[in-house]
Amino acid sequence: MMNLYDLAKQLFDAQPFSRFLGAELTRADADGVTLSLPIVDHHKQQHGYVHGGVISYLADNALTFAGGLALEGDAVTSEFKLNYLKPAKGSRLEARAEAKGVGRRQAVCRCEIYAIEGAEATLCALAQGTIVALVK
């Protein structure tokens, strides 16, 4: 039987958009998930900060994976809210998400997005979303 991380990694690696951006699933366990994205020039906007759409992608995907793991099955985002706190700059982004409330069909999840430079992690965005189980 496949462990939780291996199952999540298999699903993550099947996402063409995640591969296109260069994102990686670095943690998936009962406590949540972490996605990592090395920052490269095509992720930036005109001021040199990571584009908000890239941060939004990380939040959405991390929330959905955290919710899917908590719901123990395929899931999609029903809605999410994102607050940008500081400009994202550094060598990589890290999105850390966990389910905070889990029912039979939905999970409310929270995500923190950090800009990482060396040993310093700067909280640059917060997200909260509702993730729903797919019915087959």
Backbone torsions as a table, in degrees:
resi	resn	phi	psi	omega
1	MET	NA	138.9	-177.0
2	MET	-75.6	138.2	177.2
3	ASN	-77.5	168.5	-174.1
4	LEU	-59.0	-46.2	-179.9
5	TYR	-62.1	-46.0	-178.3
6	ASP	-62.4	-39.3	177.5
7	LEU	-64.5	-48.2	179.4
8	ALA	-62.5	-39.8	-180.0
9	LYS	-64.0	-41.1	178.5
10	GLN	-61.2	-44.1	178.3
11	LEU	-66.3	-43.5	-179.5
12	PHE	-62.4	-44.9	-178.0
13	ASP	-66.6	-16.3	178.2
14	ALA	-84.6	1.2	-179.4
15	GLN	-92.8	107.1	-179.7
16	PRO	-57.8	-38.7	-177.5
17	PHE	-67.5	-38.2	177.7
18	SER	-63.5	-41.7	177.2
19	ARG	-64.5	-41.1	179.7
20	PHE	-58.6	-43.2	-179.2
21	LEU	-75.6	-24.0	-178.2
22	GLY	93.9	18.7	-178.6
23	ALA	-75.4	155.2	179.2
24	GLU	-134.3	143.6	170.5
25	LEU	-89.0	114.6	-175.6
26	THR	-106.4	-14.9	177.3
27	ARG	-153.2	137.0	171.7
28	ALA	-151.4	112.6	179.1
29	ASP	-149.9	-173.4	-176.7
30	ALA	-62.5	-20.2	-179.5
31	ASP	-89.7	-12.2	179.3
32	GLY	141.8	-159.4	-176.5
33	VAL	-134.7	159.0	170.7
34	THR	-132.5	128.7	172.6
35	LEU	-110.4	143.7	-179.8
36	SER	-127.4	143.6	179.6
37	LEU	-139.5	112.4	173.4
38	PRO	-63.6	131.0	-178.7
39	ILE	-81.4	123.7	175.4
40	VAL	-125.5	166.9	-173.3
41	ASP	-53.9	-38.7	-176.5
42	HIS	-73.5	-0.5	173.3
43	HIS	-91.7	-5.9	-171.5
44	LYS	-98.7	154.7	172.3
45	GLN	-97.4	-172.2	-170.5
46	GLN	-65.6	-18.5	179.7
47	HIS	-93.7	0.1	178.7
48	GLY	91.3	0.3	176.7
49	TYR	-91.0	159.7	176.4
50	VAL	-64.1	134.3	-179.3
51	HIS	-62.1	141.3	179.6
52	GLY	-57.8	-30.7	178.7
53	GLY	-65.9	-33.1	177.6
54	VAL	-69.3	-43.0	177.5
55	ILE	-63.5	-41.4	178.7
56	SER	-61.9	-43.0	176.2
57	TYR	-56.5	-49.2	-178.1
58	LEU	-60.4	-44.0	179.9
59	ALA	-61.9	-50.0	-178.7
60	ASP	-58.1	-49.2	-176.7
61	ASN	-68.1	-41.0	178.9
62	ALA	-65.2	-43.0	177.2
63	LEU	-59.0	-45.3	-177.3
64	THR	-65.5	-41.6	178.3
65	PHE	-66.0	-42.1	178.1
66	ALA	-61.7	-44.0	179.2
67	GLY	-66.7	-42.3	179.1
68	GLY	-61.5	-40.9	177.6
69	LEU	-65.1	-41.9	-179.8
70	ALA	-66.8	-35.4	179.9
71	LEU	-84.9	-7.8	177.9
72	GLU	60.3	44.7	177.3
73	GLY	179.6	-174.8	178.4
74	ASP	-62.7	139.7	-177.0
75	ALA	-150.0	160.1	176.0
76	VAL	-136.7	161.8	177.0
77	THR	-78.6	129.1	174.4
78	SER	-89.4	-41.5	176.9
79	GLU	-164.6	157.2	170.2
80	PHE	-156.0	156.1	178.7
81	LYS	-120.0	141.1	-177.4
82	LEU	-130.6	129.7	174.1
83	ASN	-112.9	121.1	173.8
84	TYR	-84.3	126.9	-176.4
85	LEU	-104.2	-42.1	-178.7
86	LYS	-145.9	154.0	175.3
87	PRO	-60.1	138.5	-179.6
88	ALA	-91.5	116.8	175.7
89	LYS	-146.6	148.4	-178.3
90	GLY	150.5	-156.6	-178.7
91	SER	-98.7	-22.1	177.2
92	ARG	-158.6	162.4	173.0
93	LEU	-109.1	150.7	176.7
94	GLU	-136.5	125.3	177.5
95	ALA	-109.6	121.3	-178.3
96	ARG	-115.5	115.9	-175.4
97	ALA	-125.7	150.0	177.0
98	GLU	-148.5	151.8	175.5
99	ALA	-79.6	131.7	-179.5
100	LYS	-106.1	-24.4	178.6
101	GLY	-149.2	122.6	-173.6
102	VAL	-125.3	126.6	174.4
103	GLY	-112.3	-163.1	-179.8
104	ARG	-70.2	-37.4	-172.3
105	ARG	-120.5	-9.8	-179.4
106	GLN	-145.4	157.1	177.2
107	ALA	-134.2	136.7	173.0
108	VAL	-98.1	123.7	-173.4
109	CYS	-122.3	156.8	179.4
110	ARG	-126.6	144.3	-178.3
111	CYS	-137.7	137.0	172.8
112	GLU	-113.2	131.7	179.0
113	ILE	-112.3	124.8	-178.0
114	TYR	-113.9	142.6	168.1
115	ALA	-96.3	126.0	-175.0
116	ILE	-109.6	131.8	172.5
117	GLU	-139.2	109.2	-175.5
118	GLY	62.5	-126.6	179.6
119	ALA	-90.7	-1.8	-176.6
120	GLU	-94.8	129.2	177.2
121	ALA	-117.7	121.4	-179.9
122	THR	-109.4	121.4	177.1
123	LEU	-68.2	116.0	-176.8
124	CYS	-112.2	-15.1	178.8
125	ALA	-159.7	152.7	175.0
126	LEU	-127.0	141.8	178.3
127	ALA	-138.0	150.9	172.8
128	GLN	-139.2	139.0	-178.4
129	GLY	-151.0	164.4	175.8
130	THR	-106.4	125.1	-178.7
131	ILE	-112.7	133.0	-178.0
132	VAL	-116.9	145.2	177.8
133	ALA	-74.2	139.4	174.4
134	LEU	-79.2	134.4	178.0
135	VAL	-97.9	130.0	-178.2
136	LYS	-99.7	NA	NA
